[in-house]
Amino acid sequence: MIRRVKPEIDAKILKEAAEKYLEPYYGNQNKTLEWWLESKHYKQAFVSVIDWWIRWILSLKVRKEIEYLKISTLLVLEDFQWNKIGKELLYFAENFARWNNFSSIKLTVSEEKQEALAFFKKNGFYITDILLGKYKAGINENILFKKL
Ligand SMILES: CC(C)(COP(=O)(O)OP(=O)(O)OC[C@H]1O[C@@H](n2cnc3c(N)ncnc32)[C@H](O)[C@@H]1OP(=O)(O)O)[C@@H](O)C(=O)NCCC(=O)NCCS
C-alpha cells in the first residue's frame, strides 16, 4: 500500500531512516524529518507499506505555479533493495507527476552516492548541471532531469 506519511505511525522508523541513510552524507536531518512528518503545502511525503514494514520513502517538492517537481528523497530501505522496488517507486513518482500535469522531474544526487546516480541514469535521468558545495562543502552535487 502506498500512502501519505502518518506521523503517529511512521515517526520512529522515519527518524531511524533519516539517521541511517541521510545524516552520514548531509549532517543533521531534523529539518528533513520534520518535513516528512508534517508534509504540507508544496512538500509531500509518501511511504510504501507491506505487512506493517515501510519499504520506501519518497518526498517531493510540488510547485505547480512554476512547473517545478523535485524529488527530494527517494529511498528504498536496505532490506528491500535490488528487488525492483526502486523502479516501482520511481514509477509511482512519475505517475504522480503526470497526474498533476508536470512534464519533467528534477532531483539532485551527491557525487558520494554513486549507486543512486547509477540507478537514476539507468532509469532515464541525465545530468544537467554540477554544483560544488550545494549541500556539503567541497562535494559536487549532480542536478538530474527527466522529461516525461
Ligand atoms: C538506488 C536505489 C533507489 C535503487 O533501488 P533498488 O530497489 O535497489 O533498485 P531496483 O531493484 O528497482 O533496480 C532498478 C534498476 O536499476 C538498477 N540499479 C539499482 N541499483 C543500482 C546500482 N547501485 N548501480 C547500478 N544499477 C543499479 C538495477 O540493476 C535495475 O536495472 P534493470 O531494470 O535493468 O534490472 C536504492 O538502492 C536506494 O534507495 N539506495 C539508497 C539511496 C539513498 O541513499 N537515497 C537517499 C538520497 S535521496
The ligand as an SDF file (V2000), in Angstrom:
LIG
                    3D

 48 50  0  0  0  0  0  0  0  0999 V2000
   19.2810    3.4740   -5.5180 C   0  0  0  0  0  0  0  0  0  0  0  0
   18.0020    2.7380   -5.0720 C   0  0  0  0  0  0  0  0  0  0  0  0
   16.8260    3.6990   -5.1080 C   0  0  0  0  0  0  0  0  0  0  0  0
   17.7400    1.5790   -6.0520 C   0  0  0  0  0  0  0  0  0  0  0  0
   16.5730    0.8690   -5.6210 O   0  0  0  0  0  0  0  0  0  0  0  0
   16.5050   -0.7090   -5.7840 P   0  0  0  0  0  0  0  0  0  0  0  0
   15.1650   -1.1570   -5.3440 O   0  0  0  0  0  0  0  0  0  0  0  0
   17.6760   -1.3000   -5.0870 O   0  0  0  0  0  0  0  0  0  0  0  0
   16.6880   -0.8460   -7.3600 O   0  0  0  0  0  0  0  0  0  0  0  0
   15.8700   -1.7890   -8.3670 P   0  0  0  0  0  0  0  0  0  0  0  0
   15.9980   -3.1900   -7.9070 O   0  0  0  0  0  0  0  0  0  0  0  0
   14.4990   -1.2520   -8.5560 O   0  0  0  0  0  0  0  0  0  0  0  0
   16.7090   -1.5740   -9.6930 O   0  0  0  0  0  0  0  0  0  0  0  0
   16.1590   -0.9610  -10.8400 C   0  0  0  0  0  0  0  0  0  0  0  0
   17.2000   -0.9410  -11.9290 C   0  0  0  0  0  0  0  0  0  0  0  0
   18.2930   -0.0850  -11.5230 O   0  0  0  0  0  0  0  0  0  0  0  0
   19.4910   -0.8400  -11.4560 C   0  0  0  0  0  0  0  0  0  0  0  0
   20.2390   -0.4530  -10.2600 N   0  0  0  0  0  0  0  0  0  0  0  0
   19.7920   -0.4430   -8.9990 C   0  0  0  0  0  0  0  0  0  0  0  0
   20.7790   -0.0780   -8.1570 N   0  0  0  0  0  0  0  0  0  0  0  0
   21.8740    0.0960   -8.9540 C   0  0  0  0  0  0  0  0  0  0  0  0
   23.2170    0.4180   -8.6900 C   0  0  0  0  0  0  0  0  0  0  0  0
   23.6530    0.6350   -7.4400 N   0  0  0  0  0  0  0  0  0  0  0  0
   24.0840    0.5260   -9.7070 N   0  0  0  0  0  0  0  0  0  0  0  0
   23.6610    0.2890  -10.9850 C   0  0  0  0  0  0  0  0  0  0  0  0
   22.3910   -0.0430  -11.3160 N   0  0  0  0  0  0  0  0  0  0  0  0
   21.5160   -0.1310  -10.2880 C   0  0  0  0  0  0  0  0  0  0  0  0
   19.0800   -2.2850  -11.3610 C   0  0  0  0  0  0  0  0  0  0  0  0
   20.0710   -3.1280  -11.9210 O   0  0  0  0  0  0  0  0  0  0  0  0
   17.7950   -2.3100  -12.1730 C   0  0  0  0  0  0  0  0  0  0  0  0
   18.1130   -2.3700  -13.5530 O   0  0  0  0  0  0  0  0  0  0  0  0
   17.2460   -3.3240  -14.5490 P   0  0  0  0  0  0  0  0  0  0  0  0
   15.8680   -2.7610  -14.5720 O   0  0  0  0  0  0  0  0  0  0  0  0
   17.9560   -3.2080  -15.8500 O   0  0  0  0  0  0  0  0  0  0  0  0
   17.3020   -4.6860  -13.9400 O   0  0  0  0  0  0  0  0  0  0  0  0
   18.1790    2.1240   -3.6640 C   0  0  0  0  0  0  0  0  0  0  0  0
   19.2640    1.2520   -3.6570 O   0  0  0  0  0  0  0  0  0  0  0  0
   18.3790    3.1860   -2.5870 C   0  0  0  0  0  0  0  0  0  0  0  0
   17.4160    3.7770   -2.1170 O   0  0  0  0  0  0  0  0  0  0  0  0
   19.6200    3.3800   -2.1610 N   0  0  0  0  0  0  0  0  0  0  0  0
   19.8890    4.3940   -1.1510 C   0  0  0  0  0  0  0  0  0  0  0  0
   19.8910    5.7030   -1.8800 C   0  0  0  0  0  0  0  0  0  0  0  0
   19.8550    6.8390   -0.9870 C   0  0  0  0  0  0  0  0  0  0  0  0
   20.6120    6.9030   -0.0390 O   0  0  0  0  0  0  0  0  0  0  0  0
   18.9620    7.7620   -1.2880 N   0  0  0  0  0  0  0  0  0  0  0  0
   18.8830    8.8890   -0.4710 C   0  0  0  0  0  0  0  0  0  0  0  0
   19.2120   10.1180   -1.2390 C   0  0  0  0  0  0  0  0  0  0  0  0
   17.7730   10.7940   -1.9590 S   0  0  0  0  0  0  0  0  0  0  0  0
  1  2  1  0
  2  3  1  0
  2  4  1  0
  2 36  1  0
  4  5  1  0
  5  6  1  0
  6  7  2  0
  6  8  1  0
  6  9  1  0
  9 10  1  0
 10 11  2  0
 10 12  1  0
 10 13  1  0
 13 14  1  0
 14 15  1  0
 15 16  1  0
 15 30  1  0
 16 17  1  0
 17 18  1  0
 17 28  1  0
 18 19  1  0
 18 27  1  0
 19 20  2  0
 20 21  1  0
 21 22  1  0
 21 27  2  0
 22 23  1  0
 22 24  2  0
 24 25  1  0
 25 26  2  0
 26 27  1  0
 28 29  1  0
 28 30  1  0
 30 31  1  0
 31 32  1  0
 32 33  2  0
 32 34  1  0
 32 35  1  0
 36 37  1  0
 36 38  1  0
 38 39  2  0
 38 40  1  0
 40 41  1  0
 41 42  1  0
 42 43  1  0
 43 44  2  0
 43 45  1  0
 45 46  1  0
 46 47  1  0
 47 48  1  0
M  END
$$$$
